[in-house]
Amino acid sequence: MTQVHHYMYLQGLWCGVPYHVTGRHVWSFGQCTHKPMTEEEVQQKNWITPGLDAHAALTDIILDKRWAKDVPEFLNFRQVPKRLCGLITQNTHIVYFLISKLKP
């Protein structure tokens, strides 16, 4: 994917959040990327009711143009590969152990 495609993909997911939180997972310009939910999972969720103040406030934040201009900056962040997570966790534990031993 090019930078433009990444931007458009992230923008589409981000703008879909107001739909997702109401229980709608497909909308006119996209859809959620999570696996389909069972009826039981859908019933267990506390969805935000469209039109309430909370939903309006969330939508205002999501669609804020000040955020939209910074989307390309967020594209520089990448998920840490799983094989590195173990090393990072192990190193973190070692550092905390050493700090605890060095404390007076």
C-alpha positions as CSV (number, residue, x, y, z in Angstrom):
1,M,0.0,0.0,0.0
2,T,1.2,3.5,-0.7
3,Q,1.1,6.3,1.9
4,V,-2.1,7.6,0.2
5,H,-3.8,4.3,0.5
6,H,-2.7,3.9,4.2
7,Y,-4.1,7.4,4.9
8,M,-7.4,6.7,3.2
9,Y,-7.7,3.3,5.0
10,L,-6.9,4.8,8.4
11,Q,-9.2,7.7,7.8
12,G,-12.1,5.4,6.8
13,L,-11.6,3.3,9.9
14,W,-11.4,6.4,12.1
15,C,-14.5,8.0,10.7
16,G,-16.3,4.7,11.2
17,V,-15.9,4.7,14.9
18,P,-19.2,6.6,15.5
19,Y,-21.0,3.8,13.7
20,H,-19.1,1.0,15.4
21,V,-19.9,2.3,18.9
22,T,-23.6,2.2,18.1
23,G,-23.5,-1.5,16.9
24,R,-23.3,-0.7,13.2
25,H,-20.4,-2.4,11.6
26,V,-21.0,-1.6,8.0
27,W,-21.6,1.9,6.7
28,S,-21.7,3.7,3.3
29,F,-18.0,4.2,3.1
30,G,-16.5,1.2,4.9
31,Q,-16.9,-1.5,7.5
32,C,-15.2,-2.7,10.7
33,T,-12.3,-5.1,10.3
34,H,-13.1,-7.2,13.3
35,K,-14.6,-10.7,12.9
36,P,-18.3,-10.9,12.8
37,M,-19.9,-10.9,16.3
38,T,-22.3,-13.5,17.5
39,E,-25.8,-12.5,18.6
40,E,-24.8,-13.2,22.2
41,E,-21.7,-10.9,21.9
42,V,-23.9,-8.2,20.3
43,Q,-26.4,-8.4,23.2
44,Q,-23.6,-8.2,25.9
45,K,-22.2,-5.0,24.6
46,N,-23.2,-1.6,25.9
47,W,-23.7,0.3,22.6
48,I,-24.1,4.1,22.6
49,T,-27.5,5.2,21.4
50,P,-27.2,7.4,18.2
51,G,-28.4,11.0,18.8
52,L,-27.5,11.1,22.5
53,D,-25.2,13.8,23.8
54,A,-22.4,11.2,24.3
55,H,-22.6,10.1,20.7
56,A,-22.7,13.6,19.4
57,A,-19.6,14.5,21.5
58,L,-17.7,11.5,20.3
59,T,-18.6,12.2,16.7
60,D,-17.4,15.8,17.1
61,I,-14.0,14.5,18.4
62,I,-13.7,11.9,15.7
63,L,-14.5,14.3,12.8
64,D,-12.4,17.2,14.2
65,K,-10.4,18.7,11.3
66,R,-7.5,19.5,13.6
67,W,-7.0,15.7,14.1
68,A,-7.5,14.9,10.5
69,K,-4.5,17.0,9.5
70,D,-2.2,14.9,11.7
71,V,-3.3,11.5,10.3
72,P,-0.1,11.1,8.2
73,E,1.9,11.4,11.4
74,F,0.1,8.4,12.9
75,L,1.0,6.3,9.9
76,N,4.6,6.3,11.0
77,F,3.8,4.1,14.0
78,R,3.8,0.4,13.5
79,Q,2.8,-2.5,15.7
80,V,5.7,-4.3,17.4
81,P,6.2,-7.8,16.0
82,K,5.1,-10.6,18.4
83,R,8.6,-12.1,18.6
84,L,9.9,-8.8,19.9
85,C,7.2,-8.4,22.5
86,G,8.6,-11.2,24.5
87,L,12.1,-9.7,24.5
88,I,10.7,-6.3,25.4
89,T,8.7,-7.8,28.3
90,Q,11.7,-9.8,29.5
91,N,14.0,-6.8,29.3
92,T,11.5,-4.7,31.2
93,H,11.4,-7.3,34.0
94,I,15.2,-7.4,34.2
95,V,15.3,-3.6,34.4
96,Y,12.7,-3.5,37.2
97,F,14.6,-6.3,39.1
98,L,17.9,-4.4,38.8
99,I,16.3,-1.1,40.0
100,S,14.7,-2.9,43.0
101,K,18.1,-4.3,43.9
102,L,19.8,-1.0,43.6
103,K,17.4,0.8,45.8
104,P,18.8,1.6,49.3
